Amino acid sequence: MQPLTESRNLRTQQIDRLSTVEILEVINDEDASVATVIREVLPAIAQAVDVITAQIRLGGRLIYAGAGTSGRLGVLDAVECQPTFSTPPEMVQALLAGGEPAMTQAVEGAEDRYEAGKTDLLALNATAADVVIGIAASGTTPYVIGVLDTANALGAKTVAISCNAPAPILDRASIKIVALVGPEVITGSTRMKAGTAQKMILNMLTTTSMIKLGKVYGNLMVDVRVTNQKLANRARGMVAEVVGTGQEEAARLLQMSHNEVKTAIVVGLLNISVEEARQRLTENRGMLRNVIELPLE
């Protein structure tokens, strides 16, 4: 049976006859359908988020695995967690078939190597505490199957993201996220709708998990890592807004707190030392709201 991701799209069979604007309109119409498909699988995404959150609290990690576009999207999401949420590099990781060279060029046959998936996951010293997420538009990638089989053997929590069903990777996962976006604008070009769906799902998985882990207050990224001037300005603005003070005082609080936004906010609002602010955050598992909304003693 031909995978849905490899089927011909009847709406785009004459796309090479269209004008530039008409081609763009067709692509835009197809892309617009992706968000609707994602809404249908929100319960499965929520299930995955709750597992990720629980396992990270227990000291586990989130590990993505994929090949080609799917794998590169996993790498992108993992890397972005570090500056956005100040996650340690090991908390969210990604395995890409073919390794680092595959980020910028195709590595022939990498996705077909089942044993490589097994070897790569074992090299991360994966354990039962981890959550392993296999990403494959077709749902058939041997590399990803190798990763998931190994994860299951280790007792890790497993999730599969596929744009095709039935699919082998879905058989290997306890949580199945199936985004049936349908045939691509260009037959088999799963970097398009399938890639968009995968990116949306990965955004939801990590962003929601980090919110539940206390790395967001309101809609502010209060665990941001200050690594450049733009982020320094953002950090200062957040402290000023939450504490209700000027930019100069916010900068002073951040300097005292070694650019830890949550610590600076607690110091500014509760008028306590940096050490005590950190202690209160630790006691409340990093949940800023719980600290600053507690009644003062």
Summary of the structure (lengths in Angstrom):
residues: 297
radius of gyration: 21.9
end to end distance: 67.1
largest distance: 73.1
contacts: 1031
relative contact order: 0.13
helix: 57%
strand: 9%
